[in-house]
């Protein structure tokens, strides 16, 4: 009877260790995904800024060309 109790306690301990390891792995995965989302937001923000800068440069070039043609 006591052997069964010892085995039960050991099994509970092993399950707890496995569960803790799995939970830690999941926390790491969530943290990784959070960082990837943050990085993707920064990339998109940078892309938007670069696109706007290029639009303004093109607009400025058009204006210069029009001024040059008028002369």
HUSUL-V789942 format. One record per pair of residues at least 12 apart in sequence whose ideal C-beta (glycine too) atoms are under 10 Angstrom apart, sorted by the first residue. I is the first residue (numbers start at 1). J is the second residue. If there is no record, write none. Layout:
[[I	J] [I	J]]
//
This chain:
none
//
